[in-house]
Structures are given as structure tokens and as C-alpha cells.
Amino acid sequence: LTNRAVLVKGGAIRLTAEGNIEVTGTLNSSSLSFFNNAGAGGEITLQAGGDISTANLLLSQSRSFFGDAGVGGAITLDAGGDIQTDEINSQSSSFQGDAGDGGW
């Protein structure tokens, strides 16, 4: 048997509305690996003509325990009105390998 590692990026999350966007749950786009390298976290984009309100976490991460971690994904909020958020987090972490940059 051959042990192959495939880097899989977290999937992109894009929400667009002419009016308001209200997110009551967590938006999470991550790439996680235990023994191998992890891909990049996915991009999260919220674009609203009105307000953006998030009650929980917006998270894009790359995490590996024994391999290298990729970069955290970009998190972008663009609103014609107000933006109110609870927590925004883009990170990269590895217990024993190298970690990439957080998103921008």
C-alpha cells in the first residue's frame, strides 16, 4: 500500500444579498490533517447591499498536528450599511510542523 497525502483546500463560502445578511451560526471553511500536510483554509466572503450581522464565529483555518499547515483563508465583509460581528478568525497552526500565514 502507498501512503499518499492529498492537500485539500477548505471550500469557499460566498454569501451575496441585495439587502441584509444575518448569520446566526458559525461559518467554517477549514483544511485539517492529523499526520500529513494540510491545505489552505477556504475564503469566506459576505457581500450585502444593506447590513451584515454575524452572531457567531467566522473561521478559516489550516491545521495539522504532525505535518505542515497551509495558510488561513481570506475573510472579506463588504456592506452598504453597518457591519456587526462576534468573532472573525483566520489562522494556521501546526503542533510539530511549519505553519503558514493567517488570512488577510
Secondary structure, DSSP 8 states (H G I E B T S, - for coil): ------------EEEEESS-EEE-S-EEEEEEESSS-------EEEEESS-EEESSEEEEEEEESSS-------EEEEESS-EE-SEEEEEEEESSS-------
